[in-house]
Amino acid sequence: MRYTSTRDHQVSKTSKEAIKQGISEEGGLFVLPHLADQTLNIHELLDLDYETIAQRVLMILLPDFNTDSLKKAIHFAYHQHFSDDRITPVRSVGDFHVLELFHGPTSAFKDVGLQLLPRLMQLALDPDDRVMILAATSGDTGTAALQGFKDVAQTGITVFYPNHGVSPIQERQMLTVGSDNTRVFPIAGNFDQAQSAVKTLFTDTSFAARLQAEQVTLSAANSINIGRLIPQVVYYFAAYSQLVKAQAISMGDEVNFTVPTGNFGDVLAGYYAKSLGLPVHKLIAAANANSELADFLATGVYDRNRPFLKTVAPSMDIQISSNLERLLYYKSGEDSAYVAHLMQELETTGRYQVRPDVLTAIQADFAGGFAVDEEVADAIREVWHRDGYLLDPHTAVGYAVQQQYRAASGDNTPNVLLATASPYKFPRVVAKALQSHVPDDDFAAMQMLQQVSGVPIPPNLARLQQLRPQEKVVVAPTDMGQAIIGAAKEVFNDDQRVRSGNER
């Protein structure tokens, strides 16, 4: 029950070490071998609340954490921080179900992982550790990570996002956190450039030495950190339990989950749930017009040598789906040398092709598809007018792909669509799908959308207009390392913050 690397089977880490380190020395991602050997009895979960289901899942996947400490960390993460007692409630909409993942403090699904990761990180740290958390974000991860790590002892966090590549609401959320241990930088590039630079810095020994001179080490807040990914496994079990209790399905029935995804973390969490015994028939991965992932699931060829497209679903404007590497590890028979070879091909040529047996194994569990902007607008409009339910553009991508899959496959398995964000994080996009004339200002569009739909604006988004954002300092991808060094010097300049906040 020790973690290894997707690219080197000789790596052996405890779950605490894996969370603290974030990414393996050679650039691989931490994985738990023989995942399917561990199972959860779904019958025993039926009458449990979300926190208790989380305890059961985390005790399996994070075996070296103390049970009482895990219980306290989970309670701290979810008690009073979510607007619904179920944390991730399921709603029936027309002939499908919606798993709402946006009831946390930043109104996006990343809150589920990033309210808990800081607590897990604190449990993993030694008393004298000082850790700079890095996050490259296409929008929601940065906001949720900043809120999660804000004022957390022994940590600082530096977030990079593509300038002009996130929604105005997402940007304002990041630029108004305003804590002593948080730093935010837009970059003159896209998300893939930010993510690639972050992953490179983790394996750069000279950069590590410069940080060590400040007595600081690195870790990650993206779903490349296993401590970010594992909490997301929980809501698949919680959703299934809710469906059984609502008599929408019977215990043991299979379900499909349709997941809007860019970096492949959210849908991979569903694969973990299936591996642990959840009756899942298909995981349907929904991409936007950046369709590299959807094309891979159909052909076995991953090719990012194509134009990068900005879409109305910016959190999915991603061409390199990092967490796919973990799936390749499991579906290749845990062949780390093979995965390392594929990742080297991707880095040097921008593409790779998996063996036929690997593709067959992937397609046994996964289907895929993509939706362009026009289809996203149609989906928002259709579900609103037919069912009175308001989708954000990312969830609308999922709905469109869900419908494509049903039409092509004839599969009538009950379907759960993961709703990844509040529609008010992208108010102009949603309003334009419903109205012909929409204000250019996001906050005016929010008000219009509320008047049209009657759906309340989440309080955390409503008050953003009154918060003053910090000044933007745009950096080049090549200067991200220097920005991190500067942030570390500023954040950890006062050791008193580290000492006084060191609580477990």
N, C-alpha and C positions, 0 to 999 in steps of 0.2 A: 504493500500500500504506500509506495513512494512514487513520486512523480519523476518522469524522465523527459527528455527532449524529443520533439518530432524529428530532429535532425541528427541525434546522437544518442543511441540506446545506452551508452555507458554513463550518461548523466543520471544522478540519483539524488533527489531532493525531498525533504519533507514538504507537506503542504504549506507550512509556515514559511519555509525557505523559498518556495516557488512564488508565493504571494509577495514576499519582501523583495525578491529579485526582479520579478516582473517578466523577464525574458531570459532565455538561456544564453550562456556566454558566446556560443557560436551562431546565435541568431534564431535558433529554433524556439518553438512555443512549448510550454510545459503541458504534459498530458499524463493521465493516470492509465497505465497499461491494464489490459484485461477488464475494461470498463463494464462489460456485460456480465462479469462474474458477480457483480454487486446488484442486488435487487431490492426493491421496496414493495411491500404488500399493499396494493392500492385499496384493498378492502379495509385495512386498518386506518386509512387516511380520511375516510368518509366523514366522520364526525369531528374532525380536528379543525381548529382555526388556522389561519395563514401562518402565524408565527410557529406553531407546533409542527406543521408540515415542513416549514423551512428547517427546523431543528433536525427532523428525520433525514432530509436530503443532505444537509451539510455534515451531519455526523458520518455519513457514508463517504462523501467526496473530500472532506477535510479531516482525515482520521486522527491527526495528532493535535487537534485543538481540544481543549478541555470542554466537556459537555456543559458545565455550568457557565463557563465563559462565553460559549457560543450562544447559549440561551439569553444571557444578558445583552450580548452584542445585537442579536436579532431584535430583541425588545426595544433597545435604544434606537435601532434603525427605523422601525416601522410604527412604533407607538406614537401617536399624535403627529406624525409627519405626513400622513396620507389622509385625504379627505373622505375616503370610504373605508369602513371597518374591514371590508374584505380585501383591502389593499389593491387587488386586481380583479374587479367584479366582471362577471359575464352577463351580457345583455343579449336577448333574442331579438334579432332584426330580420323581419321577413322570414326567409327559409334558411337562414344561417345564424350563427352566433358570433358576437363580438367580445373579445377579451380586452377590456379597457386597461391599458397600462400607463395612463397619463394622470393618475390621481396623486402623484407625489409633488414635492415642492417646486419642481421646474416644469411640470405638466408634460413630461415625456417619459418613455419607458426606461430610459437610462437611470432614472431615480431608483429603480428597484435594486439594481446592482450597486449604484454609487452612494446610496445611503448606508449600505452594509460594508462595502470594501474598506472605508476608513477605519471602521471598528475592527475588522479582521487585521488590517495593517498594524494597528496599535498593539494587538495581541501578539503579532509576529515580531515586533521590534524589541531589541535589547534596550536597556535603560539609556545608554549613551548614543544610540543610533540617531542620525539626522538624515532624513530621506527627502529628496526632491522628486515629487511625482510629476511625470511628463504625460501630456495628453495631446495628441493630434485629433482635431475634431472637424466633422463636417456640419456641426451645429449643436446637437443635443448632448453629446458626451461632455463637451467642454463646460456647458452650463451646469449639468448635473454633478460633474466632478468638482467644480469650484464650490458648489454648495455643500457637497459632501465633505470635502477636506478643509473647508473654511475653519480656521482657528483650531484645527486638530494638532495636538502636541507632537513635536518631533518631526513634523512634516512641513514642507512647502509644496506648492503646486504651480507648475507653469503650463499654460495652455496655448496652443497654436491653432489658428483657424484660417482658412483661405479668405483673404480680403475680397469683398464683393461676392463671396461664395456661400454665405449663409443668409437666412432671412433677417430683416431688420430687427424683428423681435428677438431672435436668437442672439444676435450681436449685442443688443442692448442688455439682455440678461447677463451675458459674460462681462460686459464692461461696467456693470453696476454692482458687482459682488463686493468689491472694496474692503478686503480683509488684509491684515498685515502679512499673511503667508500666501497670498494668491497673486499670480502675475499672468497677464493675458497679452498675447501678441498676434495681430493679423500678419499673415505672410503674403508676399508678392508671388503667389502661386496657387495651385489647387490642393485638395486634400491629400491626394496620393503623394505629392511632393513633400508635404508636411509629415505624413506617416512614414515615408521612406527615410526621411532625415532623422526622425525620432528613432527608428529601428537601427539605423546606422550608428547613431550616437551610443546606443547600448553596447555595441560591440567594438567601439573605438577606445583602445587602451590608453592612448595619449589624452583623450578627453576625460576618461575616468580618473587618470592621474591628476589632472587639473582640478577636478571636483574633489578628489581625495585631499588635496592641499587645503580645501575649505572644510575638511572632515565631513563630507557629504557624499552619499551614494544615491543612485538612481533607482526608481521603480516606475511602473506604468499604471495609468488609469483606464486606458482603452481595454477592450475585451481581449486583447492579447494577454492581459493579466488574468490568470485563471480565477483569481479572487473576484474579478468583475463578472466573469462568465457564469460561475456556479450559482450565484443567487438567482439568475434568470431561469434556471432549471425548475425552480420552485413553482412558478406560476403556471407551468403546464400541468403539474399535478393538481394545483388548486383549481384550475379551470375544469379539469375532468371531474373533480369532486363536486363542484357547483352544478355541473350538468346532470350528474346522477341524482343529486338531491332535488333538483328541479324537475326530475323525471323526463328530461329531454333525451336521455339515453339510459340504458340499463348497465349495471356494473359488468364490465368485461367487453362491452361494445367497443369497436374501433372507431376512432375519429380522425379526421384530417385537420391539420393546422396550416393555414396560409399566413406566411410571414413576410412582410415588406423587409427587404434586407439589402445592405450595401457591403458591409464588412463581414457578413456571414456569421456574426456572433449570436444574434437572436434566434436564428433558425437552428444553429448548431446546438444551442441549449435544448431545443426540442429533440434533437437526436440523442443527447445525453439522457433526457427523460425517457425516451423509447428504450434506450439501452438498459435503463434501470427498471424496466417492466411496464411502462405506461402503454396501454393499447393504442398505438398510433399506426394508422394505415399509411398515410403519405404526409410528408412535410413538403409544402408547396412554396418554394422560394420565389418571391416576386421582386423583380428588378425594374428600374425605370429605363429610360432610353439608353443609358450606359449598360448595355446588355451582355457584357462579358460573362457574367455568372450564369445567366439563363442559357446562353449559347453553350457554355461548358457542360451544363447538366444535360443538354441534348446531344452533344457530340463528343465530349471527352477532351476537347481542345480548349485550353484557356489562352486567349490571345488579347493582350491589351494594346496591340499596335493599331490603334484606331483613334479617331478624334475624341477628345474629352468634351462631353456635352453638359452644359448647365441647364437644369430642368426646374420645374416647379416643385420638385421634391428634392431639395438640395442636400438633405442629410444622407441621401442615397447616391449622390454624385461621386461615385467611387469606381475606380477601374481595377484595383487590386484588393480582392477580398481576403484579408489576412487569415481569418479563422478557417478558411477552406483548407489550410495546411493541416489543421488538426483532423479534419475528416479524412484527408488523404492518408494520414498516419493509420487511422483505424481501418479504412477500407483496403489498404494495401497489406493487411496482415501485420500491422505495426512494424513496417519495414522502414526504419529511420534513414537508412542509406538511400533508399529509393526516393523518399521525400526530399532529402537534401539535394539529390540530383535534380529533381523537378524544380525546386526553388532556385537552384543555380541557373537552370535554363531560363526561368522567368526573369531573373535579374540580368542575364547577359543578352537574351534574345527577345524578351517581352512575351514569350509564349511557352507552353509545354503541352504535351498530349499524354494522357494516362493510358495504361494498358487496357485492353478490352475487358479483362476480368475485374479491374478496378471500377471501370465505368458501369459495368453490369451491377456490381455491388452497391454503387451509389444510387443508381436508378431504381433499385429495389425499395429504397426508402424515400427518395427525393424526386419531385417533379419541379419544373421551373417555367418561367415565362417573364415577359416584360411588357410594360405599358408606356406609351409616349404621352406627351403633355395633353394632347387632345383627348385621349382616352381617360386620362385622370380627371379632366373637367367633366366629361360625360358621366363618369362614375359618381362624382360628388353630386351632380345634378340628379341622376337617376335614383340614388339611394335616398336623397332628401325628398324628392317629390313622391316617390313610391312608399317609403317607409318612415319618413319624418326623422331620419337619423343623419347627423352631420359628420362627415368624414374629413379628416385632414388629408392633404395631398398624398402623403406616404401610405396611409391606410387605404386611400383610393386606388393607389397602384396595386395594393394587395387585392382589393375587391375586383379590379379589372382582370387580374391574372387568375384569380379564383374562378371567375366566370369563363375565362378561356379554357381553363383546365377541365371544368365540368362539361363544357360543350364538346371538347376533343376526346375526353376519356369515357364519358357516360357514367362516371363514378358518382354515386349518390350517397357516399359515406357522409355522415354529419360533419359539417365543416365549422371550424372556429377561426375567425379572422382576427389577427392580432392588431389592435388599434394602438399605434405607437406614439401618438402625440395628440394634444388638444388641437382642434381646428383653429383656435385663436392664436396659435403660434405662427400661422400662415394666413392671416385674415384676408389679405387682398386676393390671394389665389382662390380661397374658398368662396369669397364674396363674388368674384368675377364669374365663377361657375354658376352662380344663382342670379346675378344682376348684371345688366348691361353697362351701368355707369357706377364705377367704384372710386372712392377717393384715393389719391396717391399716398396719403399718410396712413400708416398701419393702424394707428390708434383710432383715427376716424373710421377706417374700415372695420375695426373691431365693433365700434358702436353700431354701424350699419348692419353688420352681421348679426349682432344680438337683436336688433329690432326686427330683422327679417325672420330669424329662426326662433327667438325666444329662449335660446340656450344661454345660460349664464356664462359670463366671462370669469375664468378662474381668478381669484383675488391676487395671486402672485403676478399675473400678467396685467391685470387692471392697474396695479399701482406702479408699474414700470415707467409710465409716462412722467411720474413725479420724481423719479430717481435721476440723478445727474451722472452720466457716463464718464469714465476716465478718458483722457486723451488717447487717441489711437497712435501707436508707434509701429509702423509697418516695417517688418524685417524681411530680408531675402532668405530663402531656404538655407543658403550657405552660411548665414550668420546666426542660425538658431542656437548653435552651441555657445557662442559668445553671449547671447541673450540669457541662456540658462545659467551660465557662470555668474553673470551680473545679478540675476535673480537670487541665486543661492547666497551670494555675499550679502545682499540686502535682507533676505528673509531670516538668515541664521546669524546675523550680526549681533543680535541680542540673545545670548544663551538663556536669559531669564525666562523667556517665553517657553523654551523647551523644557526647562526644569520645572516651572510652576504648573505646566499643563500635563505633566507625565502621569496620567491616570490610566488604570486598566478597568 
